[in-house]
Amino acid sequence: MLEFYKGKRIFITGHTGFKGGWLCKALSMAGAEVYGYALDPPTDPSMFALLKLEKEIHHKYGDIRKRDELISYMQSVKPELVIHMAAQPLVRASYDDPVLTYETNVMGTVNICEAVRQTESVRSFLNVTTDKVYKNVERQEGYREDEQLDGYDPYSNSKSCSELVTHSYVNSFLKDKVATSTARAGNVIGGGDFAADRIIPDCVRATMKGEGVALRNPDSVRPYQHVLEPLSAYLLILQKQYENPEFAGSYNVGPDYSDCLTTGQLADAFCSEWNKAVRGPMAFEAFWFAQKQEYAPHEAGLLRLDSTKIHETLGWKTKWDSKTAVSKAVEWYVNYATNKDLTEITKGQIQEYFNI
């Protein structure tokens, strides 16, 4: 798969984020010409800074809400492929600032679609949304791509709107010009994520302080997967629709039902792997506890995806199960905690996953 990208010009929004850092590194290793457009890294530390990715790719710090600047930069670099990942990505933050969330996730999508429409070189475009775009009635079965979009909270709803914006641009402007898809991925884990309100980063921060991990909803079920899983799917979608526009559409990207975990099970797996891996002065015991909350904004208790379409249409399948995903994440963070070379551990995991 990665060999397709050698010499290709690819434009990425959100390249300074967690997923963006992994994607930039993989594409850099593949020999692609990567052009990033995003705000400063959203966390400190960040994957982007720790791996010194600014030395490996072309990039510009910019805000996707600034349409003219975004269009000007895209037209100047003349990409063949575009992947849109820039977003306000957190449910709880969307309750704190819904206006910013909608401005970024809805109008940001309008702006990137407009940039694609006005850039003649673009042949393949992917908008990355989320598994939370569906109207979630918390059923056991996974949601399919043709089911109702109606996210509950401002983040999820803004991503539902982002899907609709993309579909409108396809119907109105892009259908015969640019092969366009959306990808709805489940919860991702892996080294290099330092965001607030995410389970694995919360586990790492608490454990390195010698504290227990406070879990808000230990019984909630999510389709957790290693970050390289959805990234491999995104790259496959971009490639396949570049080669044949009939592959354009919407795709769920998630693990099998049997590999979905509760938050508590994910924390158990982290604690087990961490306690096996860490020795010496950093050997704080990892443990977690349920956090009592008198009031908390709504978060779904059960969410699964049906990823049959991408399996059958594009031949994509999961390589690393949830146990392996946690193990790889812990391996990365142990290197971080013990001041090891993070570029090498990241490169090694990419090589292993893609069988380079």
C-alpha positions, 0 to 999 in steps of 0.5 A: 500500500505505501509504495503507491504514495512514493512521489505523490503530493498529498495535502493533510489538514490536522497534521500536527495532531496525534493521528496526523503525526503517525500519518506524516511519519508513515508517508514520509517513510513511503517517499511521499511529498507531504504538505500539512496545514494545521494549527500549532500542535494541540498538546505539549508534549506532542507527537509532531514535536517529539518526532521533529516532523517539521524537518521531514515534511512541508507544512504551514501553520494555519486555521481551516476556518480561514478559507482564503488562506487555506485555498491559497496554500492548497493551490500553491502546492498542487496536491493530487490527494487530500485528507482532511483530519483537522477538527475539534475532536473532543466530546467534553470540550464540545460542551464547553465551547459548542460554537468553536466546535461547529465553526471548526468542524462544519465551516472547516469542512465547507472550507476544505471542500471549497479548496478542493473544488478550486484546486485543479490538481486534486483527484482524490479527497477523504474527509475523516469524521467519526463513529459518533456521527450516527443516531445512537440508540445504544443497540448491540448491532453495529451501525452501517453506512446507510443509517441515520446521521444524528450525533447527540452532543455538539462534537458528534453532531458537528461531525454528522453535519460535516458528512452532510456538507461533504455529500452536498459538495460531491453532488453539487460540484465534485462528482465528476471531478474529484473522487471523494469519500468519508471515513467513520473511524472508531476510538484510536489508541497508540503512542504519542497521544497526549490529549486530555479526556482520553483513556490511554493518555490519562492512564500514562499521566496518572501512572507516571505521577504514581497515581491511580487512573480515574475512569468516568464511565468504566462500563462504556463500550467502544471500538478501540483500535491502534491508530495505524488501523484507521490510517491504513484504511484512509490510505487504502481509500485514497488510493483505491478511489484515485485508481477507480472513482467508483470506490468513492463513498462512505466507509466505517473503519473499526474492529470486529464486535468481539474486539470491542472493549469497555473502558474498564477493560481497556484500563485493565489491559493498560495496567497489566502491560505497563506493570510488566514492561516498566522496571527500576525508578519508573516502576510505579504500579498502574491501577484505576478506580471509578470516578464518582460524578454528581453531574456529567454531560451525556456520553454514549454507553454503547457504540459499535460499527459494522465495517463489512463494507470496507472489508468486502469492497476494498479488502481492508482488515484489522491486523492488530487486535485490541490486546496488541494495540494496547501492548504497542501503545505501552511500548511507545509510552515506556520509551517516552517515560525512559527518554528513549528514541521515539523516532525509532520506536515509531518507525519500527511499529510502522514497519512492522504494521505495514510489513516493510 
